[in-house]
Amino acid sequence: MKSILDPSFRYTSSAETDLRKTFARVRRDNRKQALTTRAGADGASKVASIFPRRNVSGHVA
């Protein structure tokens, strides 16, 4: 996100803002980022189980 102090920042008044286009752009950017994140993943899960694994006999593995 650009800072208001960035020289390339251009103010857009609320009357000139199209929320549909803005949200469509944000969704598109999020989708693109999610796809590149998934494509760049090495297959390792970042989710850790909070429950210990149990084997067939019910003992903690």
N, C-alpha and C positions, 0 to 999 in steps of 0.2 A: 504494500500500500504506500502510496506517495505521501510524503509529508507536506504540510502546507508551506513549509520553508523551501521545498524543492522548486527550482526555477521552472521546471516543466509542468508544475501543478497548475491546472486551470479550474477556476471556480465555476460551478454550474448551479444556478438557482433551482430551488425545488419546483418552481413552475415549469422549468424546462427539462426536468428529469422524467424519463419514462421508466417507471418501476418494472414493468413487464420485461423490457429490454435489459434492465440492470440485473434482475433476478435470473433471467435466461443466461446472461453472460456468466454470472456467478456459478450457476449450475453446470454450465459447459466447462468452466475452468476447474471446478471440483471433480467432474467426471474425468477430465483429461489427467488431472493430478492423480486420481485414484488408479487409473489405468497404468500410468507410468510407475506408480509405486508398486503395483502388483507385478508388473513386468520386470521390475528391478529386484524384486524379492528373490532370495536364494532358496525359497521353499521352507525356511525355518519359521515355525510358528512363534509369535510373540505373546501367545496366550499361555499362561501357566495355570495349571489346575490347583485349586485350593484344597482338593481332596486327594489323599494318597491313593495310588493305584492298588487295587486288590486283585489277587489272582483267583483262579477258579475255586480254591478251597476257602476263600474268604480272608486269607492272611495278607497283610500289607506287603507289597512287593518291594 
